[in-house]
Amino acid sequence: MYKCSLTGKTTKLGEKLNKVVVESREKVYSKKVFNEETRQVETLQIGTGWEIVKEIQVSEEGLNLWNSWSPEQKAAWKKS
């Protein structure tokens, strides 16, 4: 049992949990490596990707509601 973040309703026991990523940001992954030629520690970029900033728990009803919204409606909900 959990409370849906969109509808505000408490779900039934055993109902499937859906997670919706509300906000994410770009992430650069780096690693510090010792350079033996210069005898300095250098930071190397080893990859890029996305990092989840905010995620909400929604029921099936809430998921259908979220998917039916336009990007403007989603942005308005995020601000509230």
Residue, then its C-alpha position, 0 to 999 in steps of 0.5 A: m500500500y502506498k499513496c499515489s502522488l498524483t491522485g492522492k488516493t491510497t492504493k489497495l494491498g498488492e497493487k503495482l507501484n509505478k515510478v515516474v521520473v519527473e526531473s533529470r539532469e545530465k551527468v559527467y562521470s570522471k575518474k582520477v588517475f595518476n600520470e606517471e610521466t608528469r607525476q600529477v593526478e589528472t581527472l579523466q572523463i570516462g562517460t556521460g549519462w543522466e541522473i534522476v533528480k526527482e521520481i514520484q510513486v503513482s498508481e495505474e490511474g495516476l500513470n494514465l493521468w500523467n501520460s495524458w497530460s501535455p508538457e505544459q501541464k506536467a511543468a505546471w504540476k512540477k512547480s506546484 
